[in-house]
Amino acid sequence: MEMAETPPEPTRERRPSKLASWLAIAAVLVVIAVVVGFFRFTAALERQVQVPGSEADAIVVLTGATGRIKAGLELLRKDHGKRLLISGVNPATTSKQLIDATKTSKDLFACCVDLGKTAQDTIGNAKEAAEWANKHKYKSLILVTSSFHMPRTLIEFGNAMPGLELIPFPVKAPAKKWWADGRTAALFASEYSKLILAWVRTGLFPGPRTSRLANSGGV
């Protein structure tokens, strides 16, 4: 007597687990949040303004882009601060080279300008400026850097020197559509990613934040 063949069991479809589904949704939401945040970041750059007549104990310029040092020196000339720190200067750069490049008087440099040569990034700028401010017992600083760099600068400086009043003075690049220029778009994207990392890092290792983060037209 022949035995009837047992029919094969039907193949069961593997359904994605609830955890995998939630992780996929979370990943999509994170991507959307990052993209929206990036466009908000670039839009905010256009709304940044310099506060005319702002005064502080001293001024800090972060090197890195044309116009920052000249803007800081102009603030110093007009007595918006008692002294100026240029942070992140190449160790090989001399005061004479900066005097010649900015067409500034030797007397102004001799009396009121300090060159910081230890900082290699924004965190280093903040540390260098904090030590300088503490040495001179300054309670308020005008920060001069590029507009796209200002948000991260405020985070790092606020974390490094709690209690000081920080007044931003953003230096804007010539107006142009950033999305039409590949280099500018890449620069903004890189700075935005660094800004997110700064948010995360200072959130995990914060210093008490009591500095005034104000918006910073003409000198």
LUMFITOR-291428 format. One line per 2 residues: number of its first residue (from 1); their letters; for each residue x, y, z of N, C-alpha, C. Coordinates in pm, whole numbers. Each point is the difference from the previous one (the first is absolute). Example, Ala and Ser with C-alpha at 12.3 -4.5 7.8 and 13.67 -1.06 7.14 Angstrom:
2
1) AS) 1319:-569:780:-89:119:0:90:120:0 | -35:105:-72:82:119:6:-77:109:73
END
This chain:
219
1) ME) 85:-119:0:-85:119:0:88:123:0 | -18:89:-97:82:119:-12:-46:105:99
3) MA) 102:62:61:-28:107:96:-21:132:-76 | -101:73:37:-26:131:-64:110:97:39
5) ET) 47:75:-99:105:99:27:-55:114:84 | 82:38:96:-40:112:86:24:130:-75
7) PP) -104:81:-16:19:127:-73:96:91:76 | 85:73:-73:95:91:67:-73:110:76
9) EP) 60:39:110:-62:108:76:10:131:-78 | -105:78:5:3:129:-71:108:91:57
11) TR) 68:67:-92:107:92:43:-60:121:69 | 52:27:118:-51:116:73:80:125:-36
13) ER) -74:105:-26:67:127:-30:60:57:128 | 123:44:-13:63:62:115:-41:147:8
15) RP) -69:31:103:-41:139:19:104:73:85 | 26:123:-37:97:75:80:-50:16:142
17) SK) 91:-9:94:-38:15:140:-43:143:29 | -75:15:108:-44:135:38:119:89:30
19) LA) 104:-58:60:119:79:32:65:56:-125 | 14:-87:-104:60:45:-125:-83:110:-65
21) SW) -132:-13:8:-88:102:-57:17:133:71 | 4:-7:134:17:124:77:136:63:-26
23) LA) 104:-83:-15:133:54:-29:3:69:-136 | -70:-60:-99:-5:60:-133:-72:134:4
25) IA) -110:5:74:-76:125:13:85:106:70 | 70:-43:106:85:94:74:111:55:-89
27) AV) 58:-87:-84:108:43:-89:-51:104:-100 | -120:-24:-54:-59:95:-95:-25:134:69
29) LV) -53:-5:122:-29:123:74:128:79:31 | 107:-74:33:129:66:26:51:71:-124
31) VI) -8:-69:-115:45:59:-127:-80:126:-31 | -133:-7:18:-85:117:-26:37:115:93
33) AV) 23:-32:129:35:103:98:133:66:-35 | 98:-80:-44:131:53:-37:-11:92:-121
35) VV) -76:-41:-101:-16:80:-121:-73:131:31 | -109:-10:75:-74:121:39:89:93:83
37) GF) 75:-60:92:90:80:83:106:71:-81 | 51:-68:-103:102:62:-85:-55:123:-71
39) FR) -122:-9:-53:-58:114:-70:-34:113:98 | -37:-35:121:-23:103:102:132:67:37
41) FT) 106:-78:6:132:53:29:44:101:-106 | -15:-36:-127:41:92:-108:-89:124:-6
43) AA) -130:-18:29:-92:115:-1:35:98:112 | 41:-55:116:34:85:115:124:85:-28
45) LE) 89:-47:-87:120:77:-32:-35:134:-63 | -105:2:-79:-41:123:-65:-61:99:99
47) RQ) -49:-50:113:-66:88:98:98:52:105 | 122:-51:0:97:48:98:35:146:-28
49) VQ) 4:79:105:39:140:-13:104:34:106 | 80:100:-29:95:51:98:-69:111:78
51) VP) 23:5:129:-64:101:84:84:127:-3 | -47:107:-65:79:123:-5:21:55:141
53) GS) 121:42:29:27:63:129:20:-96:115 | 0:-131:-25:21:-96:108:139:19:60
55) EA) 6:-5:131:129:14:67:19:-115:98 | 126:-36:21:33:-106:95:137:31:59
57) DA) 41:-81:96:133:19:58:108:-20:-106 | -20:-98:-87:103:-33:-98:-62:-68:-122
59) IV) 84:-27:-98:-44:-55:-129:84:-122:-32 | -64:-103:-53:72:-119:-44:-32:-26:-147
61) VL) 103:-13:-81:-16:-33:-142:50:-142:-22 | -79:-80:-68:42:-135:-37:51:3:-143
63) TG) 123:-42:-21:56:4:-135:-67:-105:-88 | 16:17:-132:-53:-101:-90:-62:51:-127
65) AT) -44:124:-4:-62:53:-121:35:147:-16 | 7:45:-124:31:139:-29:-104:92:62
67) GR) 45:105:61:-90:100:54:-18:-6:150 | 26:-115:61:-21:-12:145:94:91:78
69) IK) 130:-7:-31:98:79:75:-23:149:-21 | -28:40:-125:-26:141:-27:-122:50:78
71) AG) -104:-83:8:-120:38:74:32:15:149 | 79:-91:54:37:9:141:84:121:30
73) LE) 95:31:-88:84:118:19:-81:129:-8 | -100:2:-89:-85:118:-11:-81:21:128
75) LL) -48:-109:58:-70:10:128:93:55:108 | 124:-47:0:98:47:98:29:149:-18
77) RK) 20:43:-126:27:141:-28:-112:90:51 | -123:-50:-9:-116:80:40:-39:-23:146
79) DH) 91:-58:75:-16:-16:145:-120:-85:40 | -30:-103:-77:-106:-92:40:52:-103:101
81) GK) 131:-3:18:63:-88:99:137:56:34 | 50:-36:117:129:54:45:118:-68:-69
83) RL) -18:-127:-32:111:-79:-52:-52:-105:-97 | 87:-48:-88:-41:-95:-103:90:-123:3
85) LI) -63:-117:0:73:-126:-16:-31:-56:-138 | 105:-26:-79:-17:-70:-127:37:-145:28
87) SG) -99:-87:3:20:-139:41:17:-92:-120 | 93:-93:11:22:-97:-107:100:47:-105
89) VN) 89:90:39:100:52:-94:106:-107:-26 | 42:-12:-124:107:-93:-35:126:36:80
91) PA) 63:-98:64:119:29:82:110:74:-75 | 4:-16:-133:105:67:-78:-36:144:-35
93) TT) -123:41:24:-44:135:-35:45:99:106 | 50:114:-45:48:103:93:-97:118:5
95) SK) 17:81:103:-82:121:12:24:93:-119 | 126:10:-45:31:87:-113:-75:-43:-126
97) QL) -10:-130:-22:-72:-48:-118:-148:39:7 | -58:-10:119:-141:38:16:-18:151:-12
99) ID) 95:76:53:-5:146:-11:3:41:-146 | 90:-61:-77:11:32:-143:-125:-44:-77
101) AT) -52:-119:33:-115:-54:-73:-127:79:28 | -15:51:122:-123:71:38:15:152:-3
103) KT) 124:46:-29:27:144:-3:-39:67:132 | 44:-64:108:-29:49:134:125:63:59
105) SK) -20:98:87:114:68:60:72:-94:98 | 133:16:6:79:-80:94:-40:29:143
107) DL) -34:126:26:-36:39:137:-123:-75:49 | -100:-17:-88:-122:-71:39:32:-146:34
109) FA) 83:-62:-84:39:-139:27:80:-10:129 | 92:95:18:88:-5:117:-78:16:130
111) CC) -102:83:-1:-71:27:125:-112:-98:29 | -68:-47:-107:-131:-60:26:-32:-129:-73
113) VD) 96:-60:-71:-29:-121:-77:87:-115:47 | -64:-112:29:73:-122:37:-23:-107:-106
115) LG) 103:-78:-27:-10:-109:-97:-3:-134:73 | -107:-76:-22:-10:-133:58:43:-102:-103
117) KT) 99:-81:31:58:-91:-99:-11:-147:38 | -82:-31:99:-10:-141:41:-124:-69:-57
119) AQ) -106:75:-30:-126:-60:-45:11:-52:-142 | -55:-121:-20:-1:-59:-134:-142:-26:-50
121) DT) -99:20:86:-140:-17:-40:-85:87:91 | -133:-8:-16:-89:87:76:4:-30:149
123) IG) 12:-127:35:12:-35:142:127:62:57 | 108:-5:-77:126:62:42:-12:151:10
125) NA) -73:62:-93:-24:145:7:-68:37:132 | -102:-79:36:-76:27:122:89:-14:123
127) KE) 83:-104:3:90:-20:113:103:113:9 | 57:36:-115:100:105:-5:-60:134:47
129) AA) -120:30:-47:-66:125:37:-41:0:147 | -41:-116:52:-39:-9:141:119:30:91
131) EW) 116:-54:-33:120:25:80:40:147:-7 | -13:57:-119:33:143:-21:-95:89:78
133) AN) -129:-30:-8:-101:80:71:17:-11:150 | 32:-120:47:20:-20:143:123:77:49
135) KH) 106:0:-80:122:72:35:-26:149:18 | -83:57:-90:-28:144:4:-126:34:81
137) KY) -66:-105:51:-123:18:79:-111:68:-79 | -14:-39:-126:-107:54:-84:-131:-71:31
139) KS) -109:74:-8:-133:-55:27:-88:-3:-126 | 44:66:-106:-79:0:-124:93:5:-120
141) LI) -40:-72:-106:81:-8:-121:-86:18:-124 | 52:72:-98:-59:2:-134:72:-108:-80
143) LV) -76:-91:-60:58:-107:-80:-14:33:-147 | 111:-5:-72:1:30:-143:40:-124:-78
145) TS) -92:-50:-82:30:-112:-88:-101:2:-114 | 14:-91:-95:-92:-4:-113:-141:-36:46
147) SF) -100:47:-73:-139:-23:41:-33:-149:11 | 50:-82:-92:-33:-143:2:69:-71:118
149) HM) 107:60:50:77:-59:110:-48:49:137 | -81:106:2:-39:62:126:-82:-92:92
151) PR) -100:-74:-51:-78:-84:92:85:-98:80 | 94:-66:-67:86:-96:71:97:72:92
153) TL) 47:117:-41:89:79:85:-67:36:131 | -126:41:-6:-73:36:121:-17:-119:94
155) IE) -25:-117:-59:-13:-121:83:131:-32:70 | 109:-2:-76:129:-39:57:49:103:102
157) FG) -15:129:-30:45:104:92:-88:3:125 | -132:-18:-19:-89:-3:115:30:-116:92
159) NA) 42:-111:-59:32:-118:80:135:15:71 | 94:72:-65:135:14:55:11:112:103
161) MP) -86:101:-12:11:114:92:-136:40:53 | -60:-84:82:-132:31:56:5:127:84
163) GL) -106:78:-11:-7:122:79:40:124:-77 | 76:-16:-109:38:117:-80:-111:37:-97
165) EL) -12:129:-24:-96:48:-100:67:-7:-137 | -64:-70:-93:55:-17:-134:-87:75:-100
167) IP) 61:93:-72:-73:82:-98:51:-36:-139 | -80:-67:-82:47:-41:-132:6:116:-99
169) FP) 104:0:-80:17:96:-108:35:-79:-127 | -103:-53:-68:26:-86:-117:46:78:-122
171) VK) 100:-54:-66:50:58:-125:-61:-78:-114 | -80:68:-81:-68:-69:-110:85:-4:-125
173) AP) -9:-112:-69:65:-13:-131:-82:76:-103 | 60:33:-116:-78:65:-106:-125:-80:-32
175) AK) -112:72:-17:-129:-67:-21:1:-82:-129 | -44:-124:11:-18:-85:-117:-86:-120:40
177) KW) -57:-65:-98:-84:-116:27:90:-120:29 | 1:-42:128:93:-105:39:-27:-131:-72
179) WA) -130:-27:-28:-34:-128:-63:47:-7:-146 | 34:116:-58:48:1:-138:152:-11:-7
181) DG) 65:-3:114:146:-8:4:39:-124:80 | 61:-95:-66:33:-127:64:90:14:121
183) RT) 101:86:-9:95:15:110:-67:61:122 | -86:99:-24:-70:63:112:-98:-97:65
185) AA) -72:-76:-84:-95:-99:53:72:-104:84 | 117:-46:-49:78:-98:76:51:59:131
187) LF) 40:126:-4:48:68:121:-110:10:105 | -121:39:-45:-113:13:92:-39:-136:58
189) AS) 1:-102:-87:-36:-135:48:101:-49:103 | 128:24:-24:103:-40:94:-16:73:133
191) EY) -26:129:-6:-15:78:122:-125:-42:77 | -106:-33:-72:-123:-44:66:22:-132:73
193) SK) 75:-91:-61:28:-128:66:84:22:126 | 95:93:-7:81:31:118:-85:66:109
195) LI) -97:79:-42:-91:65:95:-81:-104:76 | -50:-101:-72:-76:-107:65:88:-73:102
197) LA) 124:-30:-39:91:-68:92:28:85:123 | 12:132:-21:24:90:114:-120:1:94
199) WV) -122:-2:-56:-121:-8:83:2:-126:86 | 32:-111:-67:-1:-128:71:107:-2:108
201) RT) 123:40:-37:111:-7:94:-21:91:120 | -44:124:-23:-20:91:112:-123:-38:81
203) GL) -93:-74:-63:-115:-50:74:40:-111:95 | 99:-81:-42:48:-108:84:99:49:105
205) FP) 80:100:-38:101:54:91:-14:151:8 | -111:49:54:-25:145:-2:73:74:111
207) GP) 30:128:-33:39:93:105:-124:81:28 | -15:58:119:-119:81:26:-9:114:-98
209) RT) -115:17:-62:-14:99:-106:-77:121:50 | 70:110:28:-68:122:42:36:117:-90
211) SR) 75:-28:-109:38:108:-91:-118:44:-82 | 0:128:-37:-108:52:-83:34:-27:-145
213) LA) -83:-78:-67:23:-31:-141:-89:91:-83 | 47:120:-27:-79:97:-75:31:-10:-146
215) NS) -89:52:-88:36:15:-139:101:112:-11 | 98:-19:-87:95:109:-12:-26:79:-126
217) GG) -8:412:-432:16:109:-73:131:59:30 | 35:53:8:126:68:-3:63:11:138
219) V) 125:36:-3:76:11:125:-38:129:70
END
